[in-house]
Amino acid sequence: MSPDRRTTGYVAEAAARAAAEPERSVLTPQVDPSVTATPAAPGAPVPDLGRTSEAIGRPASRSVQVTILTALAVLYTLYFARPFFVPIAFALLLNFLLSPAIRGLARYHIRPPHGAAIVVFLLLTGLIGGTYALSGPAQRWATSAPESLSKAEGKLRDLTRPMQHLSRTAEQVERATAAVAGPATKPPEVVVREGPTLSSRLLGTTERLAAGLLEVIVLLYFLLAGGDLFLQKLIKVLPNPDDRAKVVEVARSTEAAVSAYLTTALVVNLTEGAVVTLVLWMLGMPSAPFWGALVVFLEFVPYLGAATLVVVLGIAGLATFDNVGRALLMPASFLAINLIQANVVTPLLLGHRLTLNPVAIFVGLTFFFFIWGVAGAFLAVPLLASLKIICDNTASLAALGEFLGQRDETERRELARG
């Protein structure tokens, strides 16, 4: 038989076999129970492909596959739709923070829409006033940043001189090795393409920031003015009266706990910023209120915010003072205050129930920074704390809340005795 006839016969046979088989889904595993399986070792049990096919086709297996696909779909949605979700997340957290103020105004017969207008107006006034007051020191620091960096680099050069000698020695060894190996090849040509200008990037970022801030403010007003609207709607659609009472209890306790956590975190950051401002002013650091405001802002980002402040205060200190020891006293003072706040004050105020373990904080910070950028880094800890509080108040999610929390001394003692 010629090769063409043989190929034609194979194609016809494959088409006939495909037509004879029933239509199969793409997700259906192709397992042939009639195939004879060979044991992996002498005396080992023979694999049963029929049981394997049944296990793959069970509802539990299909539910795991659907869960994995759903989780991936949610992650991709959060990543690609971050301009939509980030303002909503900020508005919801601010709603938890400011809801007690709305209820307090309601005791004085001020309706929620009017109370929301007052609270949002005060929030905008404080935000605009603080930005205006700090714009001067921030502008001066931004203008003198190149000169400050050059001064800091000059003072650090003496401290890093041994490392520079080591680097020069390594370069000499590398050149000598290259000379022994032979003539160097011609380096590849590098084509530099013009990207967007700095002004266009700044204007684009400012425009997006203004649009996002406007969305947060408008949504926050509607959430505060609506009050318990969504909770009432949820209670109304629930058919079981027992479920209604449970939902109200969980919602009230969750809102109170989240509000308490956010209020405590804000007060702690404001106090730390005030203490840092006072210490830097006593040490003779210029624009001490600006650095204190920066502490309040960056302390919402765990680990990364403190590390950034240490570096920035170190550069500012080296650029301001001639004495290296006095300059390094600025970041050292902040680091000491931050350690006291993180290890003594915050656990004492929040307690075990509202404290997250460091692993959960680090993983959450990395996750939200990956999907939402810098805004996600600021939202990571409040969102994780809110999730833990919701899990603690929901019986079916209590295990997840336990994994997110700290280990108390009772557990530590029990494990040590065991």
Sequence and secondary structure as in RCSB ss.txt:
>XXXX:A:sequence
MSPDRRTTGYVAEAAARAAAEPERSVLTPQVDPSVTATPAAPGAPVPDLGRTSEAIGRPASRSVQVTILTALAVL
YTLYFARPFFVPIAFALLLNFLLSPAIRGLARYHIRPPHGAAIVVFLLLTGLIGGTYALSGPAQRWATSAPESLS
KAEGKLRDLTRPMQHLSRTAEQVERATAAVAGPATKPPEVVVREGPTLSSRLLGTTERLAAGLLEVIVLLYFLLA
GGDLFLQKLIKVLPNPDDRAKVVEVARSTEAAVSAYLTTALVVNLTEGAVVTLVLWMLGMPSAPFWGALVVFLEF
VPYLGAATLVVVLGIAGLATFDNVGRALLMPASFLAINLIQANVVTPLLLGHRLTLNPVAIFVGLTFFFFIWGVA
GAFLAVPLLASLKIICDNTASLAALGEFLGQRDETERRELARG
>XXXX:A:secstr
  HHHHHHHHHHHHHHHHHHS    TTS    TTS    SSTT     HHHHHHHHTSHHHHHHHHHHHHHHHHH
HHHHHTHHHHHHHHHHHHHHHHHHHHHHHHHTTT  HHHHHHHHHHHHHHHHHHHHHHHHHHHHHHHHTHHHHHH
HHHHHHHHHTHHHHHHHHHHHHHHHHHHHHH S              HHHHHHHHHHHHHHHHHHHHHHHHHHHH
HTTHHHHHHHHH   HHHHHHHHHHHHHHHHHHHHHHHHHHHHHHHHHHHHHHHHHHTT TTHHHHHHHHHHHTT
STTHHHHHHHHHHHHHHHHH S HHHHHHHHHHHHHHHHHIIIIIHHHHHTTTT B HHHHHHHHHHHHHHHHHH
HHHHHHHHHHHHHHHHHT GGGHHHHHHHB   HHHHHHHHH 
